[in-house]
Amino acid sequence: MAAFNLFKKKDNIDWVTLPQPDDSLSFFETIKKESEIFWADINPNKSIYGFQIQQGTKWREGLTDTELNEFENSFGFSLPTPLLNFYKTMNGLTKQGINIYGNDGTPHAFRSVFYSYPEDTVLIQEQIDWIYEATSVKKQDLENLGVSRIFPVYGHRFMLIDIPDNPILSMYGDDIIYYADNLSKLLANEIFSGVIYNVSDFESPPITQPEIKFWLD
């Protein structure tokens, strides 16, 4: 397994050096282990609106081959290798994300951040349906035109199922932008934002963006 190193800088920030983002089982296993260490004493940013990871959160155990088959059958397509490796390694979190609404006095809200099976099956489908409704198209019509299917992995970050390397889009209704070249880069940037030492390995520059029919036309 590739090494994953934490070390102190002079400014007392714990920088992380991550293995190459290749969507492998090894990469996801490393992320699973080290993110739990990272979350052990994390505190919500009091100025943020949106769902954050709670202190002491851990990943749930990955899915078995039987569970993965059931997962695929429930959505009617085979999961691409990055998703298979991800869900073999971890299946959502032990705690829901928390939205403290910038500490403005609004009661805290809770919901899944990384989606799990089978608990979030309905929520996953709702997220997918929302995008089709917001863009005023039907799923089957797009599939007939060869447009990639979509699948939410984290919040409103969606994987493109039918495009090589399975890039990630940020899809909030009809507000859609290219977000990450692959699932590994998404995870690293969402979990360790601002503290990745080898950050250039996790950037997704415009030059790497593939042609994406309909969603980014």
GIUR-V10724 format. One record per residue. N is the residue number from 0. RES is the residue in one letter. SS is DSSP state (H for helix, E for strand, - for the rest). OMEGA is omega in degrees with one decimal (* if undefined). Layout:
N,RES,SS,OMEGA + N,RES,SS,OMEGA
This chain:
0,M,-,179.9 + 1,A,-,-178.5 + 2,A,-,177.6 + 3,F,-,-168.9 + 4,N,E,171.1 + 5,L,E,176.3 + 6,F,E,-176.9 + 7,K,E,170.2 + 8,K,-,-178.6 + 9,K,-,179.8 + 10,D,-,176.0 + 11,N,-,173.8 + 12,I,-,174.1 + 13,D,E,177.1 + 14,W,E,177.6 + 15,V,E,171.8 + 16,T,E,-172.5 + 17,L,-,173.1 + 18,P,-,-178.9 + 19,Q,-,-176.2 + 20,P,-,-173.1 + 21,D,-,178.2 + 22,D,-,180.0 + 23,S,-,173.8 + 24,L,H,-179.9 + 25,S,H,179.2 + 26,F,H,-177.9 + 27,F,H,177.0 + 28,E,H,177.8 + 29,T,H,177.9 + 30,I,H,179.8 + 31,K,H,-177.7 + 32,K,H,-171.8 + 33,E,H,176.5 + 34,S,H,176.7 + 35,E,H,174.6 + 36,I,H,-178.7 + 37,F,H,-177.6 + 38,W,H,-172.9 + 39,A,-,-178.3 + 40,D,-,178.8 + 41,I,-,176.3 + 42,N,-,178.8 + 43,P,-,173.8 + 44,N,-,-172.2 + 45,K,-,-178.6 + 46,S,-,-172.6 + 47,I,-,167.0 + 48,Y,-,-176.7 + 49,G,-,-173.0 + 50,F,-,-179.2 + 51,Q,E,177.8 + 52,I,-,178.6 + 53,Q,-,177.6 + 54,Q,-,177.5 + 55,G,-,178.3 + 56,T,-,174.2 + 57,K,-,173.9 + 58,W,E,171.3 + 59,R,E,-179.9 + 60,E,E,179.5 + 61,G,-,-177.6 + 62,L,-,173.6 + 63,T,-,177.6 + 64,D,H,178.2 + 65,T,H,178.9 + 66,E,H,177.5 + 67,L,H,177.1 + 68,N,H,178.3 + 69,E,H,177.9 + 70,F,H,-179.4 + 71,E,H,-178.9 + 72,N,H,-178.0 + 73,S,H,179.5 + 74,F,H,171.6 + 75,G,-,174.7 + 76,F,-,178.7 + 77,S,-,177.9 + 78,L,-,175.8 + 79,P,-,-174.7 + 80,T,H,179.1 + 81,P,H,179.1 + 82,L,H,177.3 + 83,L,H,-179.7 + 84,N,H,178.6 + 85,F,H,-175.8 + 86,Y,H,171.0 + 87,K,H,-174.9 + 88,T,H,-179.7 + 89,M,E,-172.4 + 90,N,E,-178.4 + 91,G,E,-171.8 + 92,L,E,179.4 + 93,T,-,177.5 + 94,K,-,175.5 + 95,Q,-,173.7 + 96,G,E,-179.1 + 97,I,E,174.3 + 98,N,E,-178.9 + 99,I,-,175.8 + 100,Y,H,176.0 + 101,G,H,-179.8 + 102,N,H,-176.4 + 103,D,-,179.2 + 104,G,-,176.4 + 105,T,-,177.7 + 106,P,-,-178.4 + 107,H,-,177.6 + 108,A,E,-177.1 + 109,F,E,174.2 + 110,R,E,178.1 + 111,S,-,176.5 + 112,V,-,170.3 + 113,F,E,-171.7 + 114,Y,-,-178.6 + 115,S,-,176.9 + 116,Y,-,5.3 + 117,P,-,-172.1 + 118,E,-,-174.2 + 119,D,-,-178.2 + 120,T,H,180.0 + 121,V,H,-179.3 + 122,L,H,177.6 + 123,I,H,-179.2 + 124,Q,H,177.7 + 125,E,H,179.0 + 126,Q,H,178.9 + 127,I,H,-178.9 + 128,D,H,-179.6 + 129,W,H,-178.8 + 130,I,H,178.3 + 131,Y,H,179.2 + 132,E,H,-177.5 + 133,A,H,179.7 + 134,T,-,173.7 + 135,S,-,177.8 + 136,V,-,175.3 + 137,K,-,-178.2 + 138,K,H,-175.9 + 139,Q,H,179.1 + 140,D,H,179.4 + 141,L,H,179.0 + 142,E,H,177.6 + 143,N,H,179.2 + 144,L,-,179.0 + 145,G,-,178.0 + 146,V,-,-175.8 + 147,S,-,169.7 + 148,R,-,-176.4 + 149,I,E,-179.6 + 150,F,E,-178.5 + 151,P,E,179.5 + 152,V,E,-174.6 + 153,Y,E,179.7 + 154,G,-,177.2 + 155,H,-,172.5 + 156,R,E,-173.1 + 157,F,E,173.0 + 158,M,E,172.1 + 159,L,E,-170.9 + 160,I,-,-168.3 + 161,D,-,178.1 + 162,I,-,-179.9 + 163,P,-,-179.1 + 164,D,-,172.5 + 165,N,-,178.2 + 166,P,-,-174.8 + 167,I,E,172.5 + 168,L,E,166.5 + 169,S,E,-174.7 + 170,M,E,179.2 + 171,Y,E,-171.6 + 172,G,-,177.9 + 173,D,-,173.7 + 174,D,E,-170.4 + 175,I,E,177.7 + 176,I,E,173.5 + 177,Y,E,-171.8 + 178,Y,E,-177.8 + 179,A,E,-178.7 + 180,D,-,-179.4 + 181,N,-,-176.4 + 182,L,H,-179.7 + 183,S,H,179.6 + 184,K,H,176.6 + 185,L,H,-177.0 + 186,L,H,-176.8 + 187,A,H,-177.4 + 188,N,H,179.3 + 189,E,H,-176.5 + 190,I,H,-172.7 + 191,F,-,-177.1 + 192,S,-,175.0 + 193,G,-,-177.1 + 194,V,-,177.6 + 195,I,E,-176.8 + 196,Y,-,178.7 + 197,N,-,-171.7 + 198,V,H,-178.3 + 199,S,H,177.9 + 200,D,H,-173.5 + 201,F,H,175.4 + 202,E,-,177.9 + 203,S,-,-176.1 + 204,P,-,-178.2 + 205,P,H,-177.0 + 206,I,H,-179.5 + 207,T,H,-174.6 + 208,Q,-,177.6 + 209,P,-,172.5 + 210,E,-,-176.5 + 211,I,-,-175.9 + 212,K,-,178.4 + 213,F,-,-172.2 + 214,W,-,178.9 + 215,L,-,175.9 + 216,D,-,*
